[in-house]
Amino acid sequence: MSQPGIFTRSNLIYIPLSITTAHTLNFIYNSPLSTWQEFPPKLPTSVYSSIFFTPLLLFLSLSFEPIQSSKRFYTLLSLALIFVSIPISFRELYPPSIQNNFVAYGAMLGVKMLLFLKYNWSYLNQEGSNQKKEFKPFLWLIFNTRFNSYIIPPKKENSNEKENSLIITSPKTSQINKKIINRTIITLTKCLILDLVMLISTRYTTVIPEKPYQLRLLEFFTKGIPAFTMNSMLQYLNFLLCVYLVLSIYSYDIYTIINATFYRLFLHSSSEEMNYKPILIKSGLLTSSEYFSLKEWMITFLFNTKHLFSEPWMASSPRDFWSVRWQLLANEVFKELGFLPVRNAFVPFVPKKVANMMGVLGAFGVSALLHEYLIIGQFNIWTGEHLFFFMIHGVIFILWKAIFGRENINEYSKIKRFLKWFLLLIVNLSVLPAFIEPLRRRPEIFDIPSIFIKHY
């Protein structure tokens, strides 16, 4: 029996692509010439949205097949760069509720586009090869944000704990329901805490200096002028808690609830003996192999991967903080786009240790560029503070390892661990204003989502 053509994946891309393209061309054809006297022009929101999503939809439509020619690769690369550049070009022309979201989408999907191109560049060199890796379209990578490095490892044979006690391969209905309920309760609790922290932040505000923090820090070492006050540092810590809660809620908790609910409704069968063709296969959205691959990935994501954060306030070294405890969704991006390319570029010319150091700076450099992109696109300011913040942390990362060597936390005494924790705390606090101040310099634009007491 043939599959209904209207529900195919390609139509889910081509239909909105046709609509957005037609809408944009219609506006261009009927608009007065005065609209285009300045660049970028002030466009109606619907037209701006169409221009923003068109390169993304084109990228999706061209990524259903393997990249088997340089022409297709560079076409996709051009579309990715155009997509990323649009929110930057139209900054400050639209309200924050629209612009901030587009900048966030540009950053998130932009790095995924680059990851897709990196993963699939090898298809250009696979002609005649007997071992060809399985191709997955970009649509798949949009949702697959966790990597194998964050899968909880099985228990070792000589472990005192029950082997594989944390690994779930076929969750029960009760386990899925428990996951949805528990994560919903946790999310609502975090939202309440976030609103309380925001209330404190609005009641006790401090004036953010216009001079970039790295210049004030230089003045502190040369002239003895304090770079920050105790009151401002307390405000920065309060705002850092807001950032932590926002990332946790909107980058992990809600995402987990949506995935668990989707799995419960479309992928999970309460009876293993039921023999039916799932609706995702029947509709033509997924092939059988893609369906079972998606099912396996969602089980792994929901039950067998590490959390987005792992008590970052307990870190006792830069590696422990950045690689194990903070923002684990982004670590793989910085590794693939920063660390590995830079390290591999230096390996033929310098010793391996030096190449690894350059790779570390490359990873922090990509993180710096990503954060500067967000600052410029959302606030239309550039002070270089985020660039300074992440690059100085890259230097600290390297110096810490050079001084203390390769660390094994299990071998630390409690006193030694506390001293290293305290030293790292001092170091982090000394550069924290460079991260917070650009976000707080224009509070009328930066709007953290609030639920319970938004209009208090």
GIJOWO-V891418 format. One record per residue. N is the residue number from 0. RES is the residue in one small letter. PSI is psi in whole degrees, 0 to 359 (NA if undefined). OMEGA is omega in radians with two decimals (NA if undefined). NEAR is the number of other ideal C-beta (glycine too) atoms within 12 Angstrom. Layout:
((N RES PSI OMEGA NEAR) (N RES PSI OMEGA NEAR))
This chain:
((0 m 131 -3.11 7) (1 s 148 3.14 9) (2 q 145 3.11 20) (3 p 120 -3.00 13) (4 g 333 -3.05 14) (5 i 339 -3.09 15) (6 f 10 3.13 19) (7 t 157 -3.11 19) (8 r 321 -3.11 26) (9 s 321 3.12 25) (10 n 328 3.09 22) (11 l 341 3.07 23) (12 i 314 -3.02 28) (13 y 325 -3.14 21) (14 i 305 3.09 20) (15 p 329 3.09 22) (16 l 316 3.12 26) (17 s 319 -3.12 20) (18 i 312 -3.12 19) (19 t 320 3.12 28) (20 t 315 3.14 23) (21 a 320 3.14 17) (22 h 317 -3.13 25) (23 t 314 -3.14 27) (24 l 323 3.11 17) (25 n 319 3.12 16) (26 f 315 -3.13 24) (27 i 319 -3.09 20) (28 y 323 -3.03 13) (29 n 353 -3.07 13) (30 s 150 3.08 18) (31 p 153 -3.11 11) (32 l 334 -3.11 11) (33 s 337 -3.13 9) (34 t 332 -3.01 18) (35 w 18 -3.13 14) (36 q 336 3.10 11) (37 e 153 3.05 13) (38 f 131 -0.01 11) (39 p 148 -3.11 22) (40 p 154 3.04 21) (41 k 107 -3.06 18) (42 l 156 2.97 27) (43 p 150 -3.07 21) (44 t 320 -3.12 21) (45 s 322 3.12 18) (46 v 318 3.09 30) (47 y 318 3.11 30) (48 s 320 3.13 28) (49 s 317 3.11 28) (50 i 323 -3.12 34) (51 f 316 -3.03 36) (52 f 343 -3.10 32) (53 t 309 3.12 29) (54 p 328 3.08 34) (55 l 315 3.14 37) (56 l 323 3.07 32) (57 l 318 3.11 29) (58 f 316 3.12 38) (59 l 316 -3.07 35) (60 s 329 -3.12 30) (61 l 359 -3.08 35) (62 s 14 3.07 37) (63 f 345 3.14 27) (64 e 153 3.12 18) (65 p 150 3.11 27) (66 i 100 -3.06 30) (67 q 14 3.07 19) (68 s 151 3.10 18) (69 s 327 3.14 15) (70 k 315 3.13 13) (71 r 321 -3.13 25) (72 f 310 -3.09 29) (73 y 335 3.02 17) (74 t 315 3.11 21) (75 l 320 3.10 37) (76 l 319 3.11 27) (77 s 318 3.12 20) (78 l 321 3.12 33) (79 a 316 -3.14 32) (80 l 322 3.09 21) (81 i 315 -3.14 25) (82 f 317 -3.11 36) (83 v 327 -3.05 35) (84 s 339 -3.07 25) (85 i 310 3.14 33) (86 p 327 3.11 39) (87 i 320 -3.10 30) (88 s 326 -3.06 28) (89 f 22 -3.10 31) (90 r 145 3.10 29) (91 e 7 3.10 23) (92 l 348 -3.05 26) (93 y 158 -3.11 31) (94 p 154 -3.13 17) (95 p 328 -3.12 25) (96 s 332 3.10 15) (97 i 309 -3.03 26) (98 q 316 -3.12 33) (99 n 321 3.12 30) (100 n 318 -3.13 27) (101 f 321 3.10 37) (102 v 318 3.12 39) (103 a 317 3.10 28) (104 y 320 3.13 29) (105 g 318 3.13 36) (106 a 311 -3.06 33) (107 m 309 -3.10 31) (108 l 332 3.11 35) (109 g 314 3.12 39) (110 v 329 3.09 36) (111 k 323 3.05 35) (112 m 315 3.14 38) (113 l 322 3.07 34) (114 l 318 3.11 34) (115 f 315 -3.14 37) (116 l 322 3.12 33) (117 k 315 -3.12 27) (118 y 325 -2.99 28) (119 n 5 3.07 34) (120 w 331 -3.08 25) (121 s 343 3.12 19) (122 y 335 3.11 27) (123 l 337 -3.06 19) (124 n 18 -3.07 17) (125 q 4 3.14 18) (126 e 128 -3.13 12) (127 g 356 3.12 7) (128 s 144 -3.14 11) (129 n 340 -3.11 7) (130 q 102 3.12 8) (131 k 128 -3.11 15) (132 k 157 -3.13 15) (133 e 134 3.14 16) (134 f 136 3.04 22) (135 k 131 -3.09 27) (136 p 166 -3.12 30) (137 f 329 3.13 36) (138 l 328 3.14 28) (139 w 320 -3.08 29) (140 l 336 3.13 31) (141 i 319 -3.06 23) (142 f 334 -3.11 24) (143 n 89 -3.05 29) (144 t 357 3.10 31) (145 r 147 -3.06 33) (146 f 167 -3.07 23) (147 n 332 -3.10 15) (148 s 344 -3.13 18) (149 y 11 3.05 28) (150 i 135 3.12 22) (151 i 122 -3.09 22) (152 p 150 3.08 16) (153 p 157 3.13 17) (154 k 144 3.13 15) (155 k 159 -3.09 11) (156 e 326 -3.10 10) (157 n 10 3.14 7) (158 s 146 3.10 13) (159 n 339 3.14 9) (160 e 162 3.12 13) (161 k 130 -3.08 12) (162 e 135 3.11 14) (163 n 26 -3.08 16) (164 s 337 -3.11 14) (165 l 351 -3.06 19) (166 i 126 3.12 20) (167 i 125 -3.14 25) (168 t 334 3.13 16) (169 s 86 -3.03 20) (170 p 145 3.07 30) (171 k 162 3.12 19) (172 t 320 -3.13 19) (173 s 325 3.12 15) (174 q 321 3.12 23) (175 i 314 3.12 32) (176 n 320 3.13 21) (177 k 320 3.10 19) (178 k 315 -3.13 32) (179 i 314 -3.09 29) (180 i 312 -3.11 18) (181 n 315 -3.11 20) (182 r 327 3.09 30) (183 t 316 3.11 22) (184 i 316 3.12 16) (185 i 318 -3.11 23) (186 t 315 3.13 29) (187 l 322 3.10 20) (188 t 316 3.11 20) (189 k 323 3.11 32) (190 c 320 3.11 29) (191 l 316 3.10 20) (192 i 319 3.12 26) (193 l 317 -3.13 34) (194 d 323 3.10 27) (195 l 318 3.11 23) (196 v 320 3.11 29) (197 m 323 3.12 33) (198 l 318 3.08 22) (199 i 319 -3.12 21) (200 s 322 -3.13 30) (201 t 333 3.13 24) (202 r 325 -3.08 14) (203 y 95 -3.10 17) (204 t 157 3.09 19) (205 t 149 -3.13 26) (206 v 128 3.13 14) (207 i 124 3.12 30) (208 p 145 3.12 27) (209 e 332 3.14 16) (210 k 131 3.14 22) (211 p 148 -3.02 27) (212 y 323 -3.10 37) (213 q 330 3.08 29) (214 l 321 3.10 23) (215 r 326 3.10 30) (216 l 322 3.08 27) (217 l 320 3.10 16) (218 e 328 3.11 18) (219 f 318 -3.12 18) (220 f 333 -3.09 14) (221 t 326 -3.06 11) (222 k 352 3.13 12) (223 g 12 3.13 10) (224 i 124 -3.12 16) (225 p 136 -3.10 19) (226 a 340 3.11 30) (227 f 166 3.11 30) (228 t 165 3.12 17) (229 m 322 3.12 12) (230 n 317 3.14 15) (231 s 323 3.13 27) (232 m 321 3.07 26) (233 l 320 3.09 22) (234 q 321 3.14 31) (235 y 320 3.10 35) (236 l 322 3.09 28) (237 n 317 -3.14 31) (238 f 326 3.07 36) (239 l 323 3.06 28) (240 l 322 3.06 27) (241 c 314 -3.14 36) (242 v 316 3.13 32) (243 y 315 -3.11 29) (244 l 319 -3.14 34) (245 v 313 3.12 35) (246 l 318 -3.12 29) (247 s 317 -3.08 33) (248 i 308 -2.96 33) (249 y 346 3.11 29) (250 s 348 -3.12 26) (251 y 304 -2.98 34) (252 d 306 -3.14 31) (253 i 320 3.10 26) (254 y 320 3.12 27) (255 t 318 3.13 33) (256 i 316 3.14 27) (257 i 315 3.14 24) (258 n 317 -3.14 34) (259 a 319 3.12 33) (260 t 317 3.11 23) (261 f 316 3.12 23) (262 y 319 -3.12 34) (263 r 323 -3.05 28) (264 l 325 -2.96 20) (265 f 338 -3.04 24) (266 l 338 -3.06 31) (267 h 137 3.06 29) (268 s 125 -3.12 22) (269 s 343 3.10 17) (270 s 119 -3.11 10) (271 e 345 -3.10 12) (272 e 354 3.13 7) (273 m 126 -3.11 10) (274 n 98 -3.14 8) (275 y 162 3.13 12) (276 k 115 -3.09 17) (277 p 151 -3.06 25) (278 i 329 3.13 18) (279 l 330 3.07 27) (280 i 317 -3.11 23) (281 k 324 -3.12 19) (282 s 347 -3.13 21) (283 g 4 -3.14 25) (284 l 326 -3.11 26) (285 l 147 2.95 29) (286 t 170 -3.13 23) (287 s 316 -3.13 16) (288 s 321 3.11 15) (289 e 323 3.12 27) (290 y 309 -3.11 24) (291 f 330 3.06 17) (292 s 318 3.08 21) (293 l 318 -3.14 29) (294 k 315 3.14 29) (295 e 319 3.13 23) (296 w 318 -3.10 29) (297 m 323 3.07 36) (298 i 317 3.14 30) (299 t 316 -3.13 29) (300 f 317 -3.02 36) (301 l 327 -2.97 36) (302 f 339 -2.96 31) (303 n 18 3.08 28) (304 t 159 -3.13 31) (305 k 159 3.13 29) (306 h 165 3.10 29) (307 l 321 3.09 33) (308 f 152 3.11 30) (309 s 74 3.12 24) (310 e 63 -3.09 18) (311 p 335 3.14 29) (312 w 351 3.13 19) (313 m 1 -3.08 20) (314 a 140 3.14 30) (315 s 10 3.06 34) (316 s 157 3.10 34) (317 p 320 3.11 38) (318 r 318 3.12 31) (319 d 320 -3.11 28) (320 f 305 -3.00 30) (321 w 329 -3.04 32) (322 s 339 -3.00 29) (323 v 331 -2.93 25) (324 r 338 -2.99 27) (325 w 128 2.96 33) (326 q 65 -3.06 31) (327 l 346 3.07 31) (328 l 330 -3.03 30) (329 a 346 -3.07 35) (330 n 317 -3.09 32) (331 e 327 3.10 32) (332 v 312 -3.11 34) (333 f 328 3.09 38) (334 k 314 -3.06 29) (335 e 322 -3.06 30) (336 l 344 -3.10 31) (337 g 297 -3.02 35) (338 f 304 -3.05 32) (339 l 312 3.13 25) (340 p 317 -3.12 25) (341 v 316 3.12 28) (342 r 314 -3.13 27) (343 n 330 3.11 20) (344 a 329 -3.11 18) (345 f 341 -3.07 23) (346 v 317 -3.10 19) (347 p 345 -2.99 11) (348 f 336 -3.04 12) (349 v 165 3.07 17) (350 p 158 -3.05 13) (351 k 321 -3.14 15) (352 k 319 3.12 18) (353 v 320 3.10 20) (354 a 320 3.10 23) (355 n 321 3.09 27) (356 m 316 3.10 27) (357 m 324 3.08 29) (358 g 321 3.09 32) (359 v 314 3.10 38) (360 l 325 3.08 32) (361 g 319 3.12 32) (362 a 313 3.11 38) (363 f 331 3.09 38) (364 g 318 3.09 30) (365 v 318 3.09 36) (366 s 319 3.13 36) (367 a 315 3.14 30) (368 l 320 3.13 29) (369 l 317 -3.12 32) (370 h 324 3.08 39) (371 e 325 3.07 31) (372 y 316 3.14 30) (373 l 318 -3.12 38) (374 i 314 -3.12 38) (375 i 315 -3.08 31) (376 g 324 -3.07 37) (377 q 324 -3.03 38) (378 f 349 -3.11 33) (379 n 40 3.05 25) (380 i 153 3.03 26) (381 w 115 3.13 23) (382 t 351 -3.11 31) (383 g 8 -3.08 25) (384 e 321 3.11 39) (385 h 325 3.05 37) (386 l 314 3.09 30) (387 f 316 -3.07 32) (388 f 310 -3.06 35) (389 f 325 3.13 36) (390 m 324 3.09 30) (391 i 328 3.05 30) (392 h 328 3.04 36) (393 g 319 3.10 35) (394 v 317 3.11 23) (395 i 319 3.11 30) (396 f 313 -3.10 36) (397 i 314 -3.12 26) (398 l 321 -3.13 21) (399 w 315 3.13 29) (400 k 324 3.13 23) (401 a 326 -3.10 17) (402 i 313 -3.03 16) (403 f 349 -3.14 26) (404 g 188 3.12 13) (405 r 126 -2.98 14) (406 e 141 3.01 23) (407 n 103 -3.03 14) (408 i 327 -3.10 21) (409 n 339 -3.11 8) (410 e 356 -3.10 12) (411 y 145 2.89 18) (412 s 162 -3.12 12) (413 k 324 -3.13 12) (414 i 315 -3.14 11) (415 k 320 3.12 18) (416 r 320 3.13 23) (417 f 319 -3.13 15) (418 l 320 3.11 17) (419 k 323 3.08 28) (420 w 317 -3.12 27) (421 f 319 3.11 16) (422 l 316 3.12 23) (423 l 323 3.11 32) (424 l 314 3.13 24) (425 i 316 -3.13 15) (426 v 314 -3.12 25) (427 n 319 -3.13 34) (428 l 329 -3.09 23) (429 s 336 3.14 27) (430 v 359 -3.11 33) (431 l 319 -3.13 34) (432 p 330 3.14 41) (433 a 334 3.10 40) (434 f 320 -3.01 35) (435 i 318 -2.97 38) (436 e 318 3.10 42) (437 p 331 3.13 38) (438 l 337 -3.08 35) (439 r 355 -3.05 36) (440 r 334 3.09 30) (441 r 76 -3.05 21) (442 p 339 -3.14 24) (443 e 343 3.13 11) (444 i 320 -3.09 26) (445 f 117 -3.08 29) (446 d 104 3.09 23) (447 i 131 3.14 31) (448 p 137 -3.14 24) (449 s 150 -3.03 25) (450 i 305 -2.92 24) (451 f 316 -3.02 19) (452 i 44 -3.08 18) (453 k 324 -3.07 15) (454 h 24 -3.12 10) (455 y NA NA 13))
